[in-house]
Each structure stands twice: as C-alpha cells, then as structure tokens.
C-alpha cells in the first residue's frame, strides 16, 4: 500500500475485521444482558451522530458494562475522529496526539473495557498506523508493536482490550505481512503468529478479540491465501477453526471475529461459491452455521460479511447482504 488512499483501505479492513455494527443492534444486544425491569419495558433505541461527522459515518464499535460507547466517525474532509459517548449522552471527541489531519488520516476507537480504558489506532501524516491506549483520565499512550513497519499502510492497530487491561492487535511489517501482538497490562509485547500463517505480502495473522480469561480469537491467511480462524488459549496453544462448508480457494475460508467470557466464538466463513455465512462455535468445539433470513446466496452476498460480534449472554450481531447487494444488520438472540 503506497498511497494515503490505500491507507484508508487498510483502515477499513481493520474495521471490517473488528465488525462494524449498527448502533441499534449494539443497544439491543446490550438489552439482552440487562435486568428484568429493562425487559418488561422493552429495549429502546437511541440514535446519535458524533459531533462534526458527515451524514453517513458515525460508527459505534464497542460498549462497556456502564453503557459507555466508543467508535469513530469521518468528517466532511474525510478525516477520522474517535469518540466516546457517556451514558448521559455526552460525546467526547477522541483525537490521538500525532494523528494526521489530512484525508484518510485521523483516529478510530475500537474497544473499551469496564474501567473505561480505550484502545484503537491513528494514522499519522505519513499514513503510518499507530495503536493507542487512552486512560480513563484522558491520557494517551502510543502503542507501536516491535517489528511494525514504518511506511504508508504499515504499522500497528490495537483492536481489543479485556477487563485486566490485556490488549490484542495486529501489526503490519515492512513486507506487508500481518502479525498479532499481545500487550500485557505491564506493557510487555509478545508476537503471536498462528502455525500455518503465510509469510508473503497480504498474508499472516490477525486477532480482533480477547476475552477476560485471555483467550484470543482471530484468523490467519496461509501461503495459498486461504483464511483460517483460530483460538489461542491463555497457555499459548493455538487451535485452527475451519468451519464446515468453508471454501479452500484463495480469498475463501474462515474468520473468527469475537469471543465472549464463556469461550463461545462468532465469525463468518466464505464458501467455494464466494458466499458468506456466519457461524457460532461453542466452547466444546461444535460449530453452527448462521444464515440470516433474506441473506443473498450469490457470490459476495450472505451473512457476516462485515463482521460478527457476540456478547456475554450469547447474543450475536452482524450484517448480511441481500440479493440486491444491500447491507442489513441483524440480531440473533441466544
């Protein structure tokens, strides 16, 4: 990736792996974990736009137990800005120091833990990505994984933080190969490459999610450009997850997106015809396919194409593409 415009595609790829979800789905999913009183009155939907956002790009990415939401938006000049929305509705813009102010540059917030610590990434004026940690008091710390590239379209993305403060993310090296990193709460980085991951440009390992126990869910792209999901246990053991029905051609395969405290994983796979299907993997390894009603059945259509997310109660949110190529959100209850 050699241009700032391509840096934008890297950013969008990160968003896709993390799973952009409509706010109404995020709030409805949260409602499934609320108490009886909330259920009696039914879930409510609150629409909001981040300050300064253009008309179509306010993307909530995560919500913590207190109801604080983080995400990102794009302004009219195509600059990204992170945001933090308090339970009261007050919205704080999250712009990391060092973030570029040109088109396809700026800041995105992806994950917030119960303490209010936020992680995400920013692209600087040269199009290099840097992860960041934002403390509850507003202080920023840049996270550059060892070995991350320093050219346009390379660098570090922090995707997920658990309650203990452990962070997982992905770095892209100078050869365009992706590597997962685990950053412990005391600041130590460990590189995690799934066995079988390819070592050429566009290949490697990525990890969108870590649960409270330290289990990591992610994906790797092998030397034939086939995708495989994985789960990494806290003791370092990797287990490959290939959903039944996943294709084995380039650009096909399985992508594990989200893991909840019980170890249940949600993700998607692409079959041999190029159709997307969501999946749910229980802690015992049983995999169930999830096809949303009205999802298209042609190449580039189907369920889960822009990510899947699962909460502690087992509710899943994601997207599907219908036969006309239109994107829709969905909520699957436990």
C-alpha positions, -999 to +999 in steps of 0.1 A: +000+000+000+018+031-012-007+059-010-028+077+017-059+064-001-046+029+003-041+036+040-078+042+041-084+007+027-061-007+054-082+012+080-114-001+065-100-037+066-094-032+103-129-020+108-142-050+088-123-075+109-134-059+141-170-058+129-189-025+123-224-029+138-254-005+137-260+013+170-295+000+173-281-036+172-255-027+198-280-013+221-305-041+216-277-067+223-269-048+255-305-050+264-303-088+264-280-087+293-300-062+313-322-069+342-359-079+343-371-043+345-355-035+312-371-065+296-405-055+309-404-021+293-387-035+261-354-023+245-351+013+235-332+027+205-313+060+207-299+074+175-269+097+177-243+113+154-208+121+165-200+159+165-186+170+132-194+137+114-207+138+079-241+124+071-232+087+069-203+078+090-208+075+127-198+040+137-201+028+173-177-001+178-180-012+214-199-006+246-189-014+282-210-025+312-216+011+323-231+019+289-201+040+276-198+036+238-167+041+217-163+043+179-153+066+151-167+090+126-155+107+094-159+144+088-166+162+056-129+163+048-126+125+051-106+128+084-114+101+111-122+110+146-127+087+175-155+094+200-166+083+235-203+086+244-211+086+281-243+070+294-256+106+299-253+111+261-224+135+263-199+128+235-162+134+237-140+135+206-110+112+208-082+126+186-048+110+194-018+132+196+002+127+164-029+118+143-028+132+108-053+158+098-055+151+060-079+129+041-078+092+051-059+101+083-070+105+119-082+084+149-105+055+155-115+039+188-124+002+187-127-012+222-134-001+258-131-022+290-151-019+322-126+006+337-131+030+307-097+024+291-100+027+253-078+013+225-077+020+188-054+033+162-045+065+144-029+072+111-002+099+111+005+124+084+026+098+065-001+072+065+015+050+091-008+034+116-001+035+154-021+018+181-031+038+212-043+034+247-064+061+262-067+060+300-100+069+318-085+103+327-079+111+290-041+104+288-029+088+256-001+063+251+010+053+217+014+015+211+039+006+183+044-032+182+080-043+178+087-050+142+058-029+128+066-012+095+070+025+093+058+032+058+025+043+044-001+015+050+020-003+076+021-001+114+001-011+144-037-014+152-049-021+187-083-039+184-094-052+218-088-047+255-101-070+282-110-061+318-075-068+331-060-044+305-045-070+282-046-058+246-045-077+213-040-062+179-022-065+146+009-051+132+019-050+095+056-053+089+078-037+062+070-067+039+032-063+043+029-094+065+004-092+095+013-103+130-008-105+161+006-089+192-005-094+228+004-065+252+002-073+289-011-048+314+025-040+324+034-031+288+052-062+275+046-071+239+045-107+226+043-115+189+018-143+181+019-159+147-005-188+141+011-220+129+004-222+092+003-185+086+018-173+053+048-150+052+041-130+020+025-096+014-011-097+024-008-129+045-001-135+082-022-134+114-048-111+129-068-111+161-099-089+167-109-102+202-096-112+236-119-123+265-115-118+302-096-151+306-071-141+280-084-164+252-079-148+218-100-153+187-086-144+153-077-156+118-047-163+096-041-163+059-019-192+047+006-193+018-023-201-006-042-170+006-069-192+023-084-179+055-085-200+087-099-190+121-081-198+153-085-196+191-054-192+213-056-205+248-040-184+277-012-210+279-003-203+243-018-232+225-034-225+190-063-243+176-073-238+140-110-233+133-122-243+098-160-241+096-177-269+078-186-257+043-158-231+042-141-229+008-104-238+003-096-214-025-078-180-024-099-155-006-121-182+009-121-198+043-129-190+079-126-158+100-131-159+138-143-124+149-154-123+185-151-144+217-172-140+249-163-148+285-176-184+281-153-190+252-181-190+226-169-176+193-187-159+165-174-153+130-180-160+093-168-182+065-167-179+027-178-210+008-165-223-025-190-201-044-179-169-026-210-167-004-207-155+032-221-175+062-220-166+098-210-193+124-212-199+161-186-221+178-195-233+213-168-239+240-168-276+231-160-270+195-194-275+180-199-252+150-233-239+139-239-220+107-259-188+109-276-176+077-298-146+083-333-147+067-332-128+033-295-130+030-284-134-006-270-166-019-247-153-047-210-145-047-202-116-024-236-119-006-246-137+025-242-134+063-214-119+084-196-102+055-187-072+077-181-089+110-199-107+138-199-099+175-211-120+205-218-107+240-216-125+274-253-136+271-246-152+238-264-127+216-249-122+182-250-091+160-237-088+125-245-078+089-259-096+059-260-087+022-292-094+003-297-105-033-297-068-044-263-062-027-279-041+001-264-044+036-286-050+067-279-055+103-292-085+123-295-096+159-295-133+168-308-140+203-292-168+224 
